Amino acid sequence: MSKNLRLVLITETYSPQVNGVSRTLDRLVHYCADQGDVLHLLLPRYPDGAVNLPRGGSMRAWPAIALPFYREVLLPLASPASVRAELAGFRPDLVHIATEGPLGWSGLRAARQLGLPVVSSYHTNFAEYLKRYRAGALAPLCWRYLRAFHNATRMTFCPTPSTQRELEAHGFRNLAIWSRGVDSERFHPAKRDPALRAELGIAPDEIVLAYAGRLAAEKNLELLAEAWRGLPERERCRLLFIGDGPLRRRLEGQAGERCLFAGYRHGEELARMYASADLFIFPSVTETFGNVVLEAMASGLPAIAFAVQGPGDIIADGVSGRLVDTITAGALRGVMSEMIRKDERRREMATQARCHAESQSWGVIMEGLRRAYVDAVG
């Protein structure tokens, strides 16, 4: 590829935080470093762990405050002047802004003042999140801010065609697809572990339905708990929640017996837990992609999700999983019941899920993004 680049990534979420955005950005940073690029990260200061910087990479982290109702979200206390000083000192070829919060806004303002080329990426459906936190009336104002923010950059990368269509409908310009990949060697059906199942108290003949991700309101997990409680086949199944978050205590009370809460798992431990389940359940309707869906499919799990943007772009209905057209507990319960009962069909879908995941290479996806970087600089 072309010459090495000096890149600044501005983001309000990064490792050690656990979410799809932070993992995707970590992949991006290390891929670009492997190509010989020099990277400087601007991000919040995390109290609970070190940032996973690539070799030769540097960073500036600002003190941050946590949202009172969602402690995992950190808002850095960075002034435009301090961000401008970082950009002027590093002298990047390109600035990539991945989040639209206070740090992202300061970065956009500073980069434009310095005449630096800027691209952005759209990761989070904030307007839909607002509805989940009973603030849906603010959605039009949210869209207006996001549109102005992203249209001020040279290009906005979004993860799926359905997200691109939605953004175009809201007046976003200069959009391009930056999809997501999966490590099909790390996440593999061969990592199924009977000993892990036994450790969790799962019998050999029980069917495990797994969810992975934050336990938070925007993930629609209370609807999953409602669907689970009425499941006729519940006695031969377990519902496994892999993750943690502000909704955990309520879910523990709502989901009832035969549910397991494993907390966050990482690396090989997460891969073993995926592969030791039998179905993946993802009830969220607020996603722009859904990295965990692809990880579960790589692990040989057929996925069940609602037919919305994100999961609807990943799952081939009736081939690698099932898409539920109606967003109700009853409709979700019906598909869950069907998949539990049809053992042979489930195994066929598991094979197709794995095949699709194997075609989603991180290397090819990141190469395409870096090529877009070069075009934006040029």
N, C-alpha and C positions, 0 to 999 in steps of 0.2 A: 504494500500500500504506500501512500504518499509519505511525506516527511513527518517526523514526530511532532506532536502538538503539546502546547502548554495549556492545560485545561483547569478550570475552576468549577467545582461542583458545589452548589449551594442547596442545602437540604435541612429540613427540621426533623427528619427521622433518618437514623442510620444505625448500624450495629454499635452497641450491643442491644438496641431495641429489637424486638421480635415482631416482625410483620412482613407482608409481601413486598412493600415498597423498600424497606431497609435491606432486605436480602437481594432484591433486584439491583439496587444501587451499589451494593457491595460487589456483586458480580461485575457490574459495569466498570467500576474503578479498577479492579484487579485485571480485567481484560485489557483495558487501555494501558495500564502499566506494563503488562506483558508485551504490548506492541511498541514499547519504548517511549510512551507519552509521559510527561511530568504532570502530576496532579496535586492540586491544593484544595482541601476541603474546608468549607465554612459551615459550621453546624453547632447545635447546642452542646453544652458541657453535661456529660452523663455521669451521675454520681455512683452508678452501680457497675461500672466496668470500663475496660479500655477499648478505644476505637480500633477497629481492624484496618490499619493503614497498609497500603501496598509498599513494597520496597521502593525507597526514593520519594515516597509521598509525604506531604506535609499538611498541617491543618491549623485552623484557628477556631477555638470553641469559646462561646460566650455563656455566661451564667443564664439560666433559664428558669421560668416559673411553670409549674404544672397546672393544667386546667383543674379547678376544684372538683368537677364532676367526672373527670376522666384523667387520672393521674399519669397515665402513660403518655399523654400529649404534652410536650414541652414547648414553651414559647420563648426563644432566645431574646435576651435584652440587648439587641444590637442596633446601634444608631446607623443611619446611612453614612455618616462621616467615617465611622470605624470600618464599615464594610468597604467604603471607597478607598481607604488607606490600604487595606489588604489587597484589593485588586490592583491598585497603582503599584504596590511593591512587588507583586508577583508578575505583573505584565502578561496576562494570558492571551493566547490566540482566540479563545472561545470561553464563554461562561454558560454553563448549563444550570438552570434553576429548576429544581425538582418539586418544590413545594411553594404554596402561595401565601404562607403566613408572614409574620412581621419580618423575619430574616429574608425570605424570598422577595418581599416588597422592597426592603432596603437594598438588596442586591441588584434588583432590576433598576432602581433609581440610580444607584452608584455606577452601574455599568453603562447606562445611557449617558450619564454625565461625562464619563471617560471615553465615550465613543467606541466601546467594545462590542463585538458581535455577541448576541445573546440568543440561546434557544431555551425552550422550556419543555417540561413533560407533565402530562395530566394523569394523575394516579388515583384520585379519590373523588367519589361522587358526593361532594359536600351538601349539595341541595337535597339529596335523598337522605343523607345523615340527619339533616335538620328536622325532617319529618319524624325520624325515630326518637328524637329528643324533644318532641312537642314544640318545635319552633318552625314549622313548615311555612308560616307566614313570611319568614325571612328569605325563602327560596328565591323569589325574583331579584332581591337585592344581592344575594349570593351570586346568581348567574351574571348579573351586571358587572360585579367586581371581577369574577373569573374571566369573563370575556375581555374586559379592558386589559387585565393583566397579561393574558396569553397573546392577545393581538398586538401587544407592544414588543413581542419577540419575533425573531426571524422565522421560527418554525416551532410548532408544538407537536410533540410526539405523544400519541395515545395508543393504548395497548390492543384494541380490537376494532374491527370494522363497525360494530354496533355502537361503540363509544364515539367513533369518528362521525357517524351519522347524527348522533344526538348533539354533539358539539356543533356540527355544521348547522343544525336546526336552530341553535341558540346564537348563531352569528359568529362563531369562531372561524378564523382564516388560517391559511398556511399550515394545514394539518398533515401529518404523516403517521404511518403505523410503525410502532416499535413494539413488537410482540414479546412474549415471554417464553423462556425455555425451561428445561428441567435436566438435572443430572441423572440420567437413566442408569448409570452405574451405581451411584449411591442409593437411589430409590429403585428397588428391584424385588420382584416376587420371591426370589430365592432367600430373602432375608426373613421370611416367615419363621417365627420362633415359638414352638410349643412350650418351651420353658417360660417364656415371657407371659404367654397366655395363662399358664398355670399360676405364675406369680401374681397375676391380676385376679385370680379366682375364676377364670373362664374355663368351662368344661370343653373337652375336645370336640363335642358335637354341637356346641352353641355357635350361632351366627352372630358376629360382631359388626354392628353398624357404627362407624367412626366419624367424628367431626374433628377438624383441626383448625385452630385459629383463636382469635381473641374471644373471650366470653363477654360480649358487650351488646348493648341494645341494637346497634345497627346491623348485627348479624342475624337477627330474626330467630333467635334461639328459643324464645318462649313459645313460638309457634311450633317449633320442632318438639319441644317438651309436650305440648298439647297433642300433637300427632302420635307421639310415642305412647302416651298414657292410654290411648284408645286402640292400640295395635293388638289384634287378636292373637298374633303369634308371639307376643312378648315373652312368654314363658320359655321359649327356646332361643331367646336372643339376649344380647347385651348392647347397651348404648354407651359408647366410649367417647368422652370429651377430652381431647388433647389440647391443652391451652389453659389460659387463666384470664382473669379480668374482673371488672366491677360487677358483672352479673352472676358470678359463680355461686354465691350464697343463695340467691333467689332460685337459681336453676336446681341446686341441690334439693331445695324444698319442693319444686314443681315437678321435676322429672320422675320422682318416685324411685322405687326399688329397681334393682337390676341395671342401674346406671353407674358408670365408673368415671371418676374425675382424676385424670393422670397429671394435670398441670402441664407446664411447658416442657417439651422434650426437644433435643437438638441432635444434629449430626446422625451418627449411626443408631443411636437410641430411637430417634424419631423414625428413621427408615425401618427399623425392626417393628415399631409399633404400627405403622401403616400396613406393612406386609402381613402382620399377624391378625388384621381385621379381614372382613369379607365384603363389606360394602362401604362406600363413602357417602356421607350425607352432608350437603352444603345448602342450608336454607336461605342464605343471604340474598337480598334483592338490591343491595347497594354497591355491588362490586363493579370495578372497571375491568377486572380480569379474574383473579382467583387462583393465585399460584399454587395453593394447597390442593386444588382440584387436579392439576397436572401432576403434582408429586404423588398423589394417591393413585392416579391412573398408571403412572410409571411403576408403582408398587403392585400392580395387578388388581386394582379395585375398580369395579364398575361404579360410576358416580351418579347420584341422584341429586338434582337441583331444579330450581324453578327456571322456566324458559325466559330468562332476562339477560341483559347484556353482561358480559363476562362469562359465566358458566355456559350460557347459550352459544357462545362462540367456540367453546372447547369441546363440549360433549356432543357426540352424534347420537341423537335420540334413537333408541332401539338397537344401536350398534355398540357403542362404548359405554352406554349408561342410559339413564332416562331423564327426560326433561318434563317437568310438571307444568301444565299450561295455566292452571288456576291457583292463585296464591292463597290457599286455605289449608288448614290443618287436615281436613277431610281428604282433600285431593292428594296431599303429600302422604298421608297414611295409606291410601289406596295403592300408590305406587310402591311404597316401602313393603307393604304386605305381599304384593305381586312378586317383587324381586326376592323376598325371603323364601317364598314357596317354590319358585322355579329354579332349582339347583343347576340344572344343565344350562339353562339360558344365562344364568349368572356367570357360569364358567366361560361360556362363549364370549360374553361381553368383557370379561376380565382379559381375555386374550387380545381383543380389539383395543381395549383401553391401553394396554401395554404397547401395542404396535403404534398407536397414535403418539404416545409419549416419546417413543424412540425417535420419531421424526422431528421432534422439537429440540433442536440442538442450540444450546446457549452460544456456541462459537459462531454459528452462521448468523444468529440474530444480532449479536454484538458487532460483528463485522459490518452488517448493514447499517447499524446506528453510527459507527465510527466513520463510515463512508459519507453519511449525511453530515457529520461534523465537518469533514473536509470541505464538502460543498458549501456549508454555511460560512466557513472562513473565507472560502474563495469568492 
